[in-house]
Amino acid sequence: MQDLIKEIIARHLGKVLINEKISNYTTYRVGGKVRAICFPKDEKDLIELLKIIKERKIKFFILGNGSNVLFSDSMYDGIIIKLDNFNKINIQDNIIEVGAGYPLVKLSRDAMRAALKGLEFASGIPGTVGGAVFMNAGAYGEDMSKIVHSVRIINSDLEIVELTNQEMQFSYRTSLLQNHLDYVCISAKLELEKGNSEEIEAIMNERREKRRATQPLTLPSAGSVFRNPQGMYAGQMIEEMGLKGFSVGKAEVSTKHANFIVNNGNAKASDIKKIIDTIKTKALNKYGVKLRVEQRLINWVGVSEKESDKDED
């Protein structure tokens, strides 16, 4: 691993940080350390970086804003790749071409100022474009599948290809990328509708105030923990089970919204994981429902990355 890191540095493939705390890069503010975090400057450097990693059979993880992941407390013995430099944006008529590292909240504001509607749902999602495409992020009955025209990815052969909306195989909180974890989203083309900036902003402001009133936005969390089962609401189920305010260490089921787990100080990732497991067990016993975790569980013993995407089904 040390030789790999030295080679990445020697070949100037972007900024490299060694033995970094993952907690500094996730919205839960938990997680162990990682051998190295790399910030490739452009597509060429990213492809070269991936080539080296794959040749040496080193595991890697593409991390956006860290808003939908739960890393374990253990050392991640691999490379985390951050696409912060993939932040170019171009707006032409009703089409937005945007890099994978671009913040989704900022993008929703850009669309509003350009009088383009369709991204209002994203104004409160603290992720990146790449992460939103990967997860088919959504809210208020809308999601990325409704606005994505095409996505540029680096495939397993390290070729850049453009996939259509249909080829992305979007469905509820998932996409083709979740079945091909070696693919890397580098940009997306979004097709929006012409609208009125003031009307769009009013909708976004109204939803922001509702989030402030109903969600624990002042504490570290990763948003909704569980997907809503068909015809049911996960938060309501958790509250009915008497688990609102349930805590392990410094992690707690939010007293403001039961489908959020918050970090009340120096919580460990294992504290959050124990709460998740407790809720899943109780929901299965009480309702006969297997709750599915929205967040990706990374670097946990016995849980592969692919399994965690599907919540170990």
C-alpha positions in Angstrom: 0.0 0.0 0.0 2.8 2.4 0.8 4.4 1.8 -2.6 1.0 2.5 -4.2 0.7 5.8 -2.4 4.2 6.8 -3.3 3.5 6.0 -7.0 0.3 8.1 -6.9 2.2 11.0 -5.4 5.2 10.7 -7.8 2.9 10.7 -10.8 1.1 13.8 -9.6 -2.4 12.3 -9.9 -3.9 14.9 -7.6 -3.7 15.8 -3.9 -3.1 12.8 -1.6 -3.9 12.8 2.2 -2.5 9.9 4.2 -4.1 8.2 7.3 -7.0 10.7 7.3 -9.9 10.4 9.7 -13.0 9.4 7.7 -15.1 11.2 10.3 -13.9 14.5 8.8 -15.6 13.6 5.5 -19.0 12.2 6.5 -22.1 13.9 7.8 -22.4 11.4 10.7 -19.0 12.6 11.8 -18.0 8.9 12.6 -15.7 6.3 11.1 -12.1 5.1 11.4 -9.1 6.2 9.4 -8.3 5.5 5.7 -4.9 4.7 4.2 -5.2 7.5 1.8 -7.7 9.9 0.2 -7.0 11.0 -3.3 -8.4 14.1 -5.2 -7.7 13.5 -8.9 -7.5 16.8 -10.9 -9.3 15.6 -14.0 -10.6 12.6 -16.0 -7.2 11.6 -17.2 -5.7 11.5 -13.7 -8.8 9.6 -12.4 -8.4 6.9 -15.1 -4.7 6.6 -14.4 -5.4 6.4 -10.7 -8.0 3.7 -11.2 -5.6 1.8 -13.4 -3.0 1.7 -10.7 -5.5 0.7 -8.1 -6.9 -2.1 -10.2 -3.6 -3.5 -11.3 -2.6 -3.8 -7.6 -6.0 -5.1 -6.6 -6.4 -2.4 -4.0 -10.0 -1.7 -2.8 -11.3 1.8 -3.4 -14.4 3.8 -2.6 -15.8 6.9 -4.4 -16.9 9.3 -1.7 -19.1 12.3 -2.4 -20.2 14.5 0.4 -20.4 11.6 2.8 -24.1 12.2 3.5 -25.4 8.7 2.8 -22.7 6.4 4.2 -21.8 4.7 7.5 -18.1 3.7 7.7 -17.1 1.4 10.5 -14.6 2.5 13.2 -11.9 0.3 11.7 -9.1 1.3 9.3 -10.3 1.3 5.7 -7.4 -0.5 4.1 -7.7 1.0 0.7 -8.1 4.3 -1.2 -10.9 6.8 -0.9 -11.4 8.9 -4.1 -12.9 12.3 -3.8 -14.2 14.0 -7.1 -14.3 17.5 -5.6 -12.4 18.8 -8.7 -15.2 17.4 -11.0 -17.2 20.5 -10.4 -17.8 22.1 -13.8 -21.3 23.2 -14.8 -22.7 24.4 -18.0 -26.3 25.6 -18.5 -27.7 25.8 -22.0 -31.4 26.5 -22.5 -33.1 23.8 -20.3 -30.1 21.4 -20.3 -27.5 21.3 -17.4 -24.2 19.4 -17.8 -22.6 19.1 -14.5 -19.7 17.2 -12.9 -20.1 14.4 -10.4 -18.5 16.4 -7.6 -20.9 19.3 -7.8 -23.0 19.9 -4.6 -26.7 19.0 -5.2 -28.0 21.8 -3.0 -25.9 24.4 -4.9 -27.1 22.9 -8.2 -30.8 23.3 -7.2 -30.1 27.0 -6.5 -28.4 27.4 -9.9 -31.4 25.8 -11.6 -33.8 28.1 -9.7 -31.8 31.2 -10.8 -31.9 30.0 -14.4 -35.7 29.6 -14.1 -35.5 25.9 -14.6 -37.8 23.6 -12.6 -37.4 20.0 -11.7 -34.6 20.2 -9.1 -36.7 21.6 -6.3 -36.7 18.2 -4.5 -32.9 18.3 -4.3 -32.7 21.6 -2.4 -32.4 19.8 0.9 -30.2 16.8 -0.1 -26.7 17.4 1.1 -24.9 15.2 -1.4 -23.1 15.5 -4.7 -24.4 14.9 -8.3 -22.5 11.7 -8.5 -23.9 10.3 -5.3 -27.4 11.4 -6.2 -27.2 9.6 -9.6 -25.8 6.5 -7.9 -28.6 6.4 -5.3 -31.3 7.8 -7.5 -31.8 10.3 -4.7 -35.2 11.9 -4.3 -37.8 13.5 -2.1 -41.4 14.7 -2.3 -42.2 12.0 -4.9 -39.5 13.2 -7.3 -36.0 11.7 -8.0 -33.0 11.9 -10.3 -34.5 9.5 -12.8 -37.1 12.1 -13.7 -34.5 14.6 -14.8 -31.4 12.7 -15.9 -30.9 12.7 -19.7 -27.6 10.8 -19.7 -24.6 10.0 -17.5 -21.0 9.8 -18.3 -19.1 7.0 -16.5 -15.8 5.3 -16.5 -16.6 1.6 -16.9 -14.7 -1.5 -15.8 -12.4 -1.3 -18.9 -11.5 2.2 -17.8 -13.3 3.7 -20.9 -15.5 6.8 -20.7 -19.0 6.0 -22.0 -22.3 7.9 -22.0 -25.3 6.0 -20.7 -28.9 7.0 -21.5 -31.5 7.3 -18.8 -32.9 3.9 -19.7 -29.5 2.3 -19.6 -29.0 3.6 -16.1 -31.8 1.3 -14.9 -33.1 3.7 -12.3 -35.7 2.5 -9.8 -36.5 3.5 -6.2 -33.2 4.6 -4.6 -31.1 2.6 -7.0 -29.4 2.6 -10.4 -27.2 0.5 -12.6 -24.1 1.8 -10.7 -25.1 -0.1 -7.6 -24.7 -3.4 -9.5 -21.4 -2.3 -10.9 -19.4 -0.8 -8.1 -16.3 -0.5 -10.3 -18.1 2.0 -12.5 -17.5 5.7 -11.7 -19.9 8.5 -12.5 -18.0 11.5 -13.7 -20.8 13.8 -14.9 -24.5 14.0 -15.8 -26.7 15.8 -18.3 -30.0 16.9 -16.8 -33.1 18.0 -18.7 -35.3 20.4 -16.9 -38.4 22.4 -17.7 -38.7 26.2 -18.1 -40.3 27.8 -15.1 -40.5 30.9 -13.0 -37.6 31.7 -10.6 -39.8 33.3 -7.9 -42.3 30.4 -7.9 -39.5 27.8 -7.8 -37.7 29.7 -4.9 -41.0 29.9 -3.0 -41.4 26.1 -3.1 -37.8 25.6 -2.0 -38.1 28.1 0.9 -41.4 26.5 2.1 -39.8 23.0 2.1 -36.7 24.4 3.9 -38.8 25.7 6.7 -40.7 22.4 7.0 -37.3 20.6 7.2 -36.2 22.9 10.0 -39.3 22.3 11.9 -39.4 18.5 11.6 -35.8 17.3 11.1 -32.7 17.4 13.4 -30.7 19.6 11.1 -28.4 21.0 13.9 -26.9 17.6 14.7 -24.7 15.3 12.6 -26.8 12.7 10.9 -27.1 11.1 7.4 -30.7 11.9 6.8 -33.4 9.2 6.7 -32.0 5.9 7.9 -34.7 3.5 6.5 -36.7 3.3 3.3 -40.4 3.5 3.8 -42.0 0.1 3.4 -44.9 -0.1 1.0 -47.9 1.6 2.5 -46.0 2.4 5.8 -43.7 5.1 7.2 -40.5 4.0 8.8 -40.4 6.9 11.2 -43.9 6.2 12.4 -43.1 2.5 12.9 -40.0 3.4 15.0 -42.0 5.8 17.1 -44.8 3.2 17.7 -42.1 0.8 18.9 -41.1 3.3 21.6 -37.7 3.8 20.1 -37.8 7.6 19.7 -34.9 8.9 21.9 -33.4 5.4 22.1 -29.6 5.7 22.5 -26.4 3.7 22.4 -23.4 5.6 23.6 -23.6 9.1 22.1 -25.8 8.0 19.1 -29.6 8.5 19.4 -32.8 8.0 17.5 -33.8 11.7 17.0 -36.5 13.0 19.3 -37.5 15.3 16.4 -37.8 12.7 13.7 -37.6 8.9 14.5 -36.2 8.0 11.1 -33.0 10.0 11.8 -30.1 8.8 14.0 -28.0 11.7 15.3 -24.5 12.0 16.8 -24.9 13.8 20.1 -21.2 14.2 20.6 -18.5 11.6 20.2 -20.6 8.7 18.9 -18.9 5.7 17.4 -20.0 4.2 14.1 -20.6 1.0 16.1 -23.1 2.9 18.3 -25.1 3.9 15.2 -24.9 0.4 13.7 -26.3 -1.1 17.0 -29.3 1.2 16.9 -29.9 0.3 13.2 -29.7 -3.4 14.1 -32.0 -3.0 17.1 -34.6 -1.2 15.0 -34.5 -3.8 12.3 -34.9 -6.6 14.7 -37.9 -5.0 16.5 -39.6 -4.0 13.3 -39.3 -7.6 12.0 -40.8 -8.9 15.3 -43.6 -6.4 15.6 -44.6 -5.8 12.0 -43.1 -8.7 10.1 -41.3 -6.1 8.0 -37.6 -6.1 7.1 -36.7 -2.5 7.1 -34.1 -1.6 4.4 -31.3 0.9 5.2 -31.0 3.8 2.8 -27.4 4.4 3.8 -24.4 2.4 2.5 -22.6 0.4 5.2 -18.9 0.4 4.4 -16.0 -1.6 5.8 -18.1 -3.7 8.2 -16.9 -7.2 9.0 -19.3 -9.7 7.3 -21.0 -7.1 5.1 -19.7 -6.7 1.6 -20.2 -3.3 -0.1 -22.5 -4.9 -2.6 -24.6 -6.5 0.1 -24.9 -3.3 2.1 -26.3 -1.5 -0.9 -29.1 -4.1 -0.9 -29.3 -4.1 2.9 -28.0 -7.6 3.2 -31.1 -9.1 1.4 
